[in-house]
Amino acid sequence: MILLHPTYFSPILQYVAIANADEIIFETEDNFQKQTYRNRCHIYTAQGKQLLNVPVQHTKEIKQKTKEVIIDYKDDWHKQQLKTLKTAYSSSPFYEFYIDDLLPVFEKKMHFLLDLNFLAHEIIMDALLLEIPTKKTTEYDKAPSILDLRNLAEDKPKITYNLERYTQVFSENHGFIPNLSILDLLFMEGPNALNYLESQKIIF
């Protein structure tokens, strides 16, 4: 059993933990923190590592629950991200295989960030053919008794883990970039993505 933050097209490490778990507990009672994977992910483009950010509406409150954070659509970020994904991955082996399944994330205009993240997670789980019992927290526990992996949502974590290399679209230009969004692994490895996740020898 593991405790995770619902994040936007989560980093590969989060799905390594998920693929090797027997149950997932998602944190839904935390306060929103900026510059985390709660509303961002990294992909691989011709320029190297690139950030995809989900804009959120600002509030005057000092602390705001993540589950109350509202997505800001005024700049059509979702349309731009879809174009960026096509530019970055249209030549990858499995882009065409998965892109139609991913479209709801960019076309549904979800109101709350948390709902968008859960939608993205459900689509990824279906693509990986993974079924794992999932629950949500009902209160915030600073020191839970289960494996606490909420730190995997940090964009600049204090702990680093070694992931095995796999072929990436622009690796000849920029080398291997570890722990990108799960989208990078999915577009490159396709049905083998789950085997990759399950085979990582990482102790959290």
N, C-alpha and C positions, 0 to 999 in steps of 0.2 A: 504494500500500500504506500502510495507516494502523494505528497502534497505539492501542487503546482499552481502558478498563476496562469489564467487563460491569457495567452498572448497572440499577437497578430502574425499568422503564418510562422509559427514558432521556430526558433533555431533548432538545428539538427540535434543538439545535445538533449533538448527537451523530449524529442521523439525517441532518442535512444533510451531514456528513462521510461517513457511510456511503453515502448515495445517490449521492455523487460519487466513490466509491472503486472500484478494480478488485479489491482484496483487503483483508480485515480480519484483523488479528492481535489477539486478545484477551489481555490481561494476566491470567494466572492464578497468578503467582508472587509477587505483591506482599503486603505486610503490610496488614492491615485498618486503615482510618482512619475514625474517627467523623465524623459531620456531613458526609458526602459522599453523592453519588447512588448509592453502592454499595448502600445499603439505604433510600433515600428518593426521593420525587419530589414535584413540586408540581403541583396542579391548580387550576382556577378554580371557585370556588363563589359563592354569593350574598353571602358575606362577603368575597370577594376571593381572594387567593392562599392556598391551604391546603396544608399538608404532609401527605403520606401516608408513614408510617414503618413499616418492617418491623423489629420488635423482634428482637434477637439475644441469645443466651445469653452471659452475661459469663464471662470467664475470668481467672484469676490471672496468666496470662502477660503480660509487658510487651508482647511482640510476638506477634501471631497471624496466620498466613497467612489471607488472605481466603477461600481455598478450604476452610479448616477451620472457618469460622464457621457455627454452627448456629442455625437460626431458632427463636425462642421463640413457641409458640402458646398459652401459658396464658391470654392475655387475648382470644383469638378476634379478633385484629386483622383477619384476612382477611375475616371476615363484616362487620365494621364498615366496612372500606374499600369493599366491594361496595355497601353501602347508601349510602355517601357518594358514590360514583360515580353511582349511580342518581339521587340527589337533585340532584347537580350537572349531570348531562348528559342526563337522560331527555327533555328538550325539545330537545336538539341534533339536527341533521338526520340523523346517522348512528349514534346510540347503539344503536338497535334492530338495526341492520345488523351491528354488530361485537360486541356484548356477549356473545353466546353463545360466540363463539370465544375470548373472554378468560377465561371461567369457570375453565378448568383452573388458572390462576394462583392463584385464590382457593379452589379446592376440592381440589387434589391433596395439600396439606400436604407440600411438599418438605422434606427434612431440612436440606440445606445451602443457604445463601444463594446461592452461585454457581449452583447448579442452578436455583433459582427465577429468577434473572436471565436465564439462558440460555433458559429456557422462555418467559419474557416476550418476549425478543428474537425467538425463532423465530416466535411468534404475530404479532408486529408485522411482521416481514419478510413473512410470508404475506399479511397484510392489505394491505401496500404492493405486493405482487406483485414483490418484489425477491429476486433470487438472486445472491449475491456469495460467491465462495470465502472460506472462513473457517478460520483456524488458531488454535491456542492456544500461548502461550509455554511453554517448558520450563525457563527460568531467568530470573531478574530482571536486566534490563539497564538500568542507570541512564542511559546515554547511547546509545540505539539509533540505528542508521544510517537508519531509516525515519522517516516523519512521525509524531512522538510527540504524540498528542492525549489522553494520559491526564489532562491538566489539565481536560478537559471534564467529568470526574467530580466536580470541586470545586463545592460548593454556592455558595461565594462566590469565584469565580475572580478572578484578578488582571487578566485581559484580558476586555474586553467586546466583543461583536460585535453589529452591527445586523441584526435580522431584519425582513423586511417584515411589515406588519400583515395580519391576516386577521380575519374576523368571529368574535368570541367570545360565548358565551352571555350573560355579564353585563357586556359591555363598556360598555353605556350607564350602568352604575352605577359601575364602577371603572376604565374606560378599558382600553387594550390592555396586556396583561401578556405580555412576551416570554419565550421559552425555557422554557415550562412543559413538563410531560411530553408525550411524543409522543401520549399519549392525547387531549390537548386538541385537537391538530391533526387527529387521525384522526376524532374524533367530530364535528368541525365541518366538515372539508373532504372526508372520505370518499375516494373514488377519486382526487380531485384532490390529495390530500396528497403523493403522490410528485412531481407536477409542481411543487408549492410547494417541496419540499425541493431538487429539482434546479435550480430557478431562482434560489436565493439566491446573490447575488454576494458570497461570503465567502472571503477568503484566510486560511487557517489558518497 
